[in-house]
Amino acid sequence: MNYPKAVWPYSPYYTAWDLIFCSGQIGLIPEKMEIISWWITEETIQVLKNIAWILKENNLWLESVVKTTIYLQNIEDFKIVNEIYWEYFAHKPARSTVEVAKLPLGALVEIEVIAKK
């Protein structure tokens, strides 16, 4: 498994019908189960790598994603996250982005996705 295991009582993803619902991913390094850094750029890249591994395990690719939700601890990070996001999601799936007060383990960004088989 190349993505982080669930920290709390939930699944990293759930399959229903022809959809994969990926739980929100934070910038955990799978081998260490620690946040990669406290820099938004590195965390965002790690989050997207974790999502890509979950999809790969299900024989899907980032292009299979139809909806994303991005949670930011600081909306001022939107521009940086957006630049990295477009490198991974050039096909422009539907998306929501919101600022939240806190994220698990003090993460700066969390992203969840829905992908279609």
N, CA and C atoms as an extended XYZ file, in Angstrom:
351
Properties=species:S:1:pos:R:3:atomname:S:1:resname:S:1:resid:I:1 pbc="F F F"
N         0.861       -1.181        0.000 N   MET     1
C         0.000        0.000        0.000 CA  MET     1
C         0.896        1.230        0.000 C   MET     1
N         0.734        2.080       -0.977 N   ASN     2
C         1.568        3.263       -1.131 CA  ASN     2
C         0.883        4.548       -0.693 C   ASN     2
N        -0.227        4.421       -0.014 N   TYR     3
C        -0.921        5.598        0.510 CA  TYR     3
C        -1.128        5.382        2.003 C   TYR     3
N        -1.362        6.449        2.757 N   PRO     4
C        -1.499        6.301        4.215 CA  PRO     4
C        -2.731        5.486        4.599 C   PRO     4
N        -2.574        4.668        5.621 N   LYS     5
C        -3.735        3.969        6.160 CA  LYS     5
C        -4.603        4.991        6.898 C   LYS     5
N        -5.835        4.647        7.115 N   ALA     6
C        -6.749        5.557        7.813 CA  ALA     6
C        -6.277        5.749        9.257 C   ALA     6
N        -6.285        6.981        9.708 N   VAL     7
C        -5.847        7.303       11.064 CA  VAL     7
C        -6.976        7.051       12.067 C   VAL     7
N        -8.208        7.260       11.651 N   TRP     8
C        -9.370        7.087       12.503 CA  TRP     8
C       -10.270        6.010       11.903 C   TRP     8
N       -11.429        5.738       12.469 N   PRO     9
C       -12.276        4.636       11.976 CA  PRO     9
C       -13.040        4.967       10.691 C   PRO     9
N       -12.330        4.948        9.587 N   TYR    10
C       -12.949        5.123        8.268 CA  TYR    10
C       -12.047        4.444        7.248 C   TYR    10
N       -12.521        4.303        6.046 N   SER    11
C       -11.738        3.698        4.966 CA  SER    11
C       -11.080        4.795        4.139 C   SER    11
N        -9.881        4.532        3.594 N   PRO    12
C        -9.258        5.517        2.713 CA  PRO    12
C       -10.102        5.767        1.463 C   PRO    12
N       -10.879        4.755        1.072 N   TYR    13
C       -11.792        4.918       -0.057 CA  TYR    13
C       -12.922        3.908        0.085 C   TYR    13
N       -13.988        4.172       -0.653 N   TYR    14
C       -15.149        3.283       -0.646 CA  TYR    14
C       -15.681        3.206       -2.070 C   TYR    14
N       -15.975        2.000       -2.508 N   THR    15
C       -16.495        1.789       -3.852 CA  THR    15
C       -17.999        1.563       -3.785 C   THR    15
N       -18.726        2.274       -4.628 N   ALA    16
C       -20.172        2.087       -4.742 CA  ALA    16
C       -20.557        2.330       -6.198 C   ALA    16
N       -21.314        1.406       -6.738 N   TRP    17
C       -21.712        1.451       -8.140 CA  TRP    17
C       -20.448        1.504       -8.984 C   TRP    17
N       -20.312        2.488       -9.837 N   ASP    18
C       -19.094        2.613      -10.641 CA  ASP    18
C       -18.265        3.819      -10.186 C   ASP    18
N       -18.356        4.134       -8.876 N   LEU    19
C       -17.647        5.281       -8.323 CA  LEU    19
C       -16.696        4.867       -7.204 C   LEU    19
N       -15.621        5.602       -7.076 N   ILE    20
C       -14.697        5.475       -5.946 CA  ILE    20
C       -14.774        6.795       -5.184 C   ILE    20
N       -15.120        6.716       -3.917 N   PHE    21
C       -15.164        7.888       -3.051 CA  PHE    21
C       -13.911        7.852       -2.187 C   PHE    21
N       -12.988        8.762       -2.444 N   CYS    22
C       -11.749        8.819       -1.662 CA  CYS    22
C       -11.947        9.742       -0.473 C   CYS    22
N       -11.685        9.224        0.712 N   SER    23
C       -11.729       10.054        1.906 CA  SER    23
C       -10.700       11.164        1.787 C   SER    23
N       -10.901       12.228        2.520 N   GLY    24
C        -9.963       13.340        2.478 CA  GLY    24
C        -8.550       12.879        2.798 C   GLY    24
N        -7.629       13.261        1.955 N   GLN    25
C        -6.222       12.925        2.139 CA  GLN    25
C        -5.461       14.166        2.587 C   GLN    25
N        -4.577       13.968        3.561 N   ILE    26
C        -3.686       15.031        3.994 CA  ILE    26
C        -2.265       14.618        3.598 C   ILE    26
N        -1.309       15.476        3.821 N   GLY    27
C         0.050       15.240        3.355 CA  GLY    27
C         0.870       14.268        4.176 C   GLY    27
N         0.291       13.115        4.497 N   LEU    28
C         1.016       12.098        5.245 CA  LEU    28
C         1.950       11.310        4.345 C   LEU    28
N         3.157       11.075        4.832 N   ILE    29
C         4.080       10.163        4.174 CA  ILE    29
C         3.642        8.762        4.599 C   ILE    29
N         3.259        7.900        3.659 N   PRO    30
C         2.698        6.593        4.026 CA  PRO    30
C         3.582        5.749        4.944 C   PRO    30
N         4.877        5.715        4.695 N   GLU    31
C         5.775        4.869        5.482 CA  GLU    31
C         5.923        5.340        6.927 C   GLU    31
N         5.822        6.640        7.133 N   LYS    32
C         6.039        7.212        8.463 CA  LYS    32
C         4.754        7.619        9.170 C   LYS    32
N         3.688        7.803        8.387 N   MET    33
C         2.423        8.315        8.915 CA  MET    33
C         2.634        9.643        9.635 C   MET    33
N         3.481       10.488        9.028 N   GLU    34
C         3.748       11.836        9.518 CA  GLU    34
C         3.513       12.821        8.375 C   GLU    34
N         3.119       14.044        8.719 N   ILE    35
C         2.962       15.090        7.716 CA  ILE    35
C         4.329       15.355        7.085 C   ILE    35
N         4.362       15.466        5.762 N   ILE    36
C         5.628       15.622        5.037 CA  ILE    36
C         6.385       16.872        5.461 C   ILE    36
N         5.687       17.970        5.685 N   SER    37
C         6.321       19.220        6.114 CA  SER    37
C         5.208       20.168        6.538 C   SER    37
N         5.580       21.336        6.886 N   TRP    38
C         4.570       22.341        7.212 CA  TRP    38
C         4.596       23.444        6.163 C   TRP    38
N         4.865       23.051        4.908 N   TRP    39
C         4.864       23.961        3.763 CA  TRP    39
C         3.741       23.542        2.845 C   TRP    39
N         2.925       24.479        2.434 N   ILE    40
C         1.728       24.179        1.639 CA  ILE    40
C         2.077       23.484        0.324 C   ILE    40
N         3.172       23.868       -0.305 N   THR    41
C         3.560       23.261       -1.580 CA  THR    41
C         3.829       21.765       -1.409 C   THR    41
N         4.678       21.405       -0.470 N   GLU    42
C         5.029       19.997       -0.255 CA  GLU    42
C         3.826       19.182        0.203 C   GLU    42
N         3.014       19.759        1.069 N   GLU    43
C         1.829       19.035        1.538 CA  GLU    43
C         0.860       18.762        0.390 C   GLU    43
N         0.641       19.753       -0.449 N   THR    44
C        -0.297       19.589       -1.567 CA  THR    44
C         0.185       18.498       -2.512 C   THR    44
N         1.467       18.505       -2.839 N   ILE    45
C         2.018       17.475       -3.722 CA  ILE    45
C         1.853       16.095       -3.098 C   ILE    45
N         2.120       15.954       -1.795 N   GLN    46
C         1.978       14.655       -1.130 CA  GLN    46
C         0.517       14.197       -1.113 C   GLN    46
N        -0.396       15.110       -0.861 N   VAL    47
C        -1.829       14.786       -0.891 CA  VAL    47
C        -2.204       14.214       -2.257 C   VAL    47
N        -1.775       14.874       -3.314 N   LEU    48
C        -2.127       14.428       -4.659 CA  LEU    48
C        -1.454       13.100       -5.012 C   LEU    48
N        -0.255       12.866       -4.514 N   LYS    49
C         0.394       11.559       -4.705 CA  LYS    49
C        -0.405       10.467       -3.988 C   LYS    49
N        -0.864       10.758       -2.774 N   ASN    50
C        -1.651        9.774       -2.023 CA  ASN    50
C        -2.941        9.437       -2.769 C   ASN    50
N        -3.589       10.449       -3.314 N   ILE    51
C        -4.816       10.224       -4.080 CA  ILE    51
C        -4.512        9.384       -5.318 C   ILE    51
N        -3.433        9.703       -6.002 N   ALA    52
C        -3.063        8.948       -7.204 CA  ALA    52
C        -2.832        7.471       -6.885 C   ALA    52
N        -2.213        7.172       -5.742 N   TRP    53
C        -1.979        5.769       -5.359 CA  TRP    53
C        -3.285        5.042       -5.061 C   TRP    53
N        -4.207        5.703       -4.402 N   ILE    54
C        -5.512        5.076       -4.138 CA  ILE    54
C        -6.200        4.756       -5.456 C   ILE    54
N        -6.183        5.694       -6.368 N   LEU    55
C        -6.814        5.468       -7.668 CA  LEU    55
C        -6.115        4.331       -8.415 C   LEU    55
N        -4.789        4.323       -8.395 N   LYS    56
C        -4.032        3.282       -9.092 CA  LYS    56
C        -4.387        1.903       -8.549 C   LYS    56
N        -4.553        1.802       -7.232 N   GLU    57
C        -4.932        0.521       -6.626 CA  GLU    57
C        -6.263        0.027       -7.188 C   GLU    57
N        -7.084        0.935       -7.638 N   ASN    58
C        -8.391        0.610       -8.200 CA  ASN    58
C        -8.404        0.671       -9.729 C   ASN    58
N        -7.212        0.606      -10.326 N   ASN    59
C        -7.051        0.646      -11.785 CA  ASN    59
C        -7.648        1.908      -12.409 C   ASN    59
N        -7.511        3.018      -11.700 N   LEU    60
C        -7.990        4.308      -12.185 CA  LEU    60
C        -6.833        5.294      -12.209 C   LEU    60
N        -7.058        6.426      -12.854 N   TRP    61
C        -6.042        7.468      -12.985 CA  TRP    61
C        -6.643        8.783      -12.533 C   TRP    61
N        -5.814        9.778      -12.408 N   LEU    62
C        -6.315       11.098      -12.020 CA  LEU    62
C        -7.368       11.608      -12.996 C   LEU    62
N        -7.258       11.209      -14.260 N   GLU    63
C        -8.241       11.613      -15.265 CA  GLU    63
C        -9.621       11.006      -15.000 C   GLU    63
N        -9.694       10.022      -14.099 N   SER    64
C       -10.972        9.399      -13.733 CA  SER    64
C       -11.744       10.235      -12.721 C   SER    64
N       -11.097       11.220      -12.122 N   VAL    65
C       -11.727       12.044      -11.090 CA  VAL    65
C       -12.762       12.975      -11.724 C   VAL    65
N       -13.965       12.960      -11.137 N   VAL    66
C       -15.048       13.812      -11.638 CA  VAL    66
C       -15.386       14.955      -10.683 C   VAL    66
N       -14.957       14.848       -9.404 N   LYS    67
C       -15.279       15.888       -8.411 CA  LYS    67
C       -14.199       15.905       -7.347 C   LYS    67
N       -13.768       17.097       -6.969 N   THR    68
C       -12.825       17.249       -5.865 CA  THR    68
C       -13.367       18.262       -4.870 C   THR    68
N       -12.957       18.104       -3.636 N   THR    69
C       -13.222       19.115       -2.610 CA  THR    69
C       -11.901       19.384       -1.915 C   THR    69
N       -11.528       20.650       -1.853 N   ILE    70
C       -10.282       21.059       -1.216 CA  ILE    70
C       -10.623       21.833        0.051 C   ILE    70
N        -9.984       21.433        1.147 N   TYR    71
C       -10.144       22.113        2.426 CA  TYR    71
C        -8.804       22.769        2.755 C   TYR    71
N        -8.818       24.074        2.977 N   LEU    72
C        -7.603       24.812        3.291 CA  LEU    72
C        -7.690       25.406        4.686 C   LEU    72
N        -6.601       25.299        5.431 N   GLN    73
C        -6.564       25.940        6.731 CA  GLN    73
C        -6.482       27.464        6.555 C   GLN    73
N        -5.878       27.896        5.439 N   ASN    74
C        -5.747       29.327        5.168 CA  ASN    74
C        -6.073       29.577        3.698 C   ASN    74
N        -7.137       30.278        3.424 N   ILE    75
C        -7.566       30.527        2.046 CA  ILE    75
C        -6.516       31.320        1.268 C   ILE    75
N        -5.606       31.978        1.963 N   GLU    76
C        -4.506       32.689        1.297 CA  GLU    76
C        -3.595       31.727        0.537 C   GLU    76
N        -3.647       30.435        0.862 N   ASP    77
C        -2.853       29.420        0.161 CA  ASP    77
C        -3.513       28.967       -1.137 C   ASP    77
N        -4.679       29.504       -1.449 N   PHE    78
C        -5.448       29.060       -2.614 CA  PHE    78
C        -4.637       29.124       -3.908 C   PHE    78
N        -3.926       30.218       -4.142 N   LYS    79
C        -3.182       30.383       -5.393 CA  LYS    79
C        -2.107       29.303       -5.543 C   LYS    79
N        -1.359       29.034       -4.494 N   ILE    80
C        -0.301       28.014       -4.541 CA  ILE    80
C        -0.902       26.638       -4.795 C   ILE    80
N        -1.942       26.287       -4.038 N   VAL    81
C        -2.599       24.989       -4.202 CA  VAL    81
C        -3.173       24.862       -5.605 C   VAL    81
N        -3.778       25.916       -6.096 N   ASN    82
C        -4.392       25.906       -7.418 CA  ASN    82
C        -3.364       25.630       -8.514 C   ASN    82
N        -2.191       26.237       -8.418 N   GLU    83
C        -1.142       26.025       -9.418 CA  GLU    83
C        -0.708       24.561       -9.457 C   GLU    83
N        -0.543       23.957       -8.299 N   ILE    84
C        -0.147       22.548       -8.228 CA  ILE    84
C        -1.298       21.658       -8.693 C   ILE    84
N        -2.493       21.979       -8.259 N   TYR    85
C        -3.696       21.210       -8.605 CA  TYR    85
C        -3.839       21.058      -10.120 C   TYR    85
N        -3.645       22.138      -10.873 N   TRP    86
C        -3.838       22.081      -12.326 CA  TRP    86
C        -2.805       21.202      -13.006 C   TRP    86
N        -1.641       21.003      -12.383 N   GLU    87
C        -0.651       20.074      -12.936 CA  GLU    87
C        -1.166       18.634      -12.872 C   GLU    87
N        -2.003       18.342      -11.895 N   TYR    88
C        -2.523       16.988      -11.698 CA  TYR    88
C        -3.900       16.798      -12.337 C   TYR    88
N        -4.681       17.863      -12.416 N   PHE    89
C        -6.057       17.766      -12.907 CA  PHE    89
C        -6.295       18.706      -14.091 C   PHE    89
N        -5.551       18.493      -15.158 N   ALA    90
C        -5.687       19.336      -16.346 CA  ALA    90
C        -7.065       19.177      -16.995 C   ALA    90
N        -7.747       18.054      -16.730 N   HIS    91
C        -9.066       17.821      -17.331 CA  HIS    91
C       -10.182       18.584      -16.613 C   HIS    91
N        -9.850       19.291      -15.562 N   LYS    92
C       -10.756       20.202      -14.850 CA  LYS    92
C       -12.042       19.548      -14.336 C   LYS    92
N       -11.926       18.628      -13.361 N   PRO    93
C       -13.146       18.076      -12.770 CA  PRO    93
C       -13.892       19.147      -11.970 C   PRO    93
N       -15.144       18.889      -11.647 N   ALA    94
C       -15.896       19.805      -10.783 CA  ALA    94
C       -15.151       19.936       -9.455 C   ALA    94
N       -15.263       21.092       -8.814 N   ARG    95
C       -14.463       21.310       -7.606 CA  ARG    95
C       -15.120       22.309       -6.671 C   ARG    95
N       -14.907       22.088       -5.391 N   SER    96
C       -15.256       23.053       -4.348 CA  SER    96
C       -13.996       23.289       -3.524 C   SER    96
N       -13.812       24.513       -3.061 N   THR    97
C       -12.688       24.838       -2.185 CA  THR    97
C       -13.229       25.670       -1.035 C   THR    97
N       -12.884       25.265        0.188 N   VAL    98
C       -13.356       25.999        1.361 CA  VAL    98
C       -12.224       26.157        2.377 C   VAL    98
N       -12.307       27.234        3.136 N   GLU    99
C       -11.388       27.440        4.257 CA  GLU    99
C       -12.044       26.850        5.502 C   GLU    99
N       -11.249       26.152        6.290 N   VAL   100
C       -11.744       25.549        7.529 CA  VAL   100
C       -10.856       25.996        8.691 C   VAL   100
N       -11.381       25.897        9.894 N   ALA   101
C       -10.632       26.347       11.067 CA  ALA   101
C        -9.421       25.460       11.332 C   ALA   101
N        -9.600       24.140       11.240 N   LYS   102
C        -8.512       23.207       11.516 CA  LYS   102
C        -8.697       21.955       10.677 C   LYS   102
N        -7.571       21.285       10.416 N   LEU   103
C        -7.581       20.012        9.704 CA  LEU   103
C        -6.890       18.960       10.566 C   LEU   103
N        -7.139       17.678       10.288 N   PRO   104
C        -6.529       16.618       11.094 CA  PRO   104
C        -5.003       16.731       11.168 C   PRO   104
N        -4.467       16.467       12.335 N   LEU   105
C        -3.027       16.456       12.595 CA  LEU   105
C        -2.342       17.783       12.261 C   LEU   105
N        -3.126       18.858       12.189 N   GLY   106
C        -2.559       20.172       11.913 CA  GLY   106
C        -2.217       20.413       10.449 C   GLY   106
N        -2.737       19.570        9.560 N   ALA   107
C        -2.454       19.709        8.124 CA  ALA   107
C        -2.903       21.076        7.618 C   ALA   107
N        -2.270       21.503        6.539 N   LEU   108
C        -2.620       22.773        5.913 CA  LEU   108
C        -3.633       22.611        4.789 C   LEU   108
N        -3.696       21.396        4.214 N   VAL   109
C        -4.593       21.135        3.093 CA  VAL   109
C        -5.094       19.693        3.182 C   VAL   109
N        -6.347       19.500        2.783 N   GLU   110
C        -6.949       18.172        2.684 CA  GLU   110
C        -7.764       18.165        1.391 C   GLU   110
N        -7.663       17.062        0.647 N   ILE   111
C        -8.410       16.954       -0.602 CA  ILE   111
C        -9.117       15.604       -0.640 C   ILE   111
N       -10.403       15.633       -1.009 N   GLU   112
C       -11.144       14.402       -1.238 CA  GLU   112
C       -11.608       14.394       -2.684 C   GLU   112
N       -11.766       13.193       -3.240 N   VAL   113
C       -12.173       13.097       -4.640 CA  VAL   113
C       -13.214       12.000       -4.836 C   VAL   113
N       -13.941       12.141       -5.914 N   ILE   114
C       -14.846       11.101       -6.405 CA  ILE   114
C       -14.382       10.789       -7.819 C   ILE   114
N       -14.164        9.502       -8.081 N   ALA   115
C       -13.706        9.078       -9.407 CA  ALA   115
C       -14.703        8.074       -9.982 C   ALA   115
N       -14.768        8.047      -11.311 N   LYS   116
C       -15.672        7.136      -12.007 CA  LYS   116
C       -14.882        6.054      -12.713 C   LYS   116
N       -15.345        4.812      -12.534 N   LYS   117
C       -14.678        3.676      -13.204 CA  LYS   117
C       -14.994        3.689      -14.677 C   LYS   117
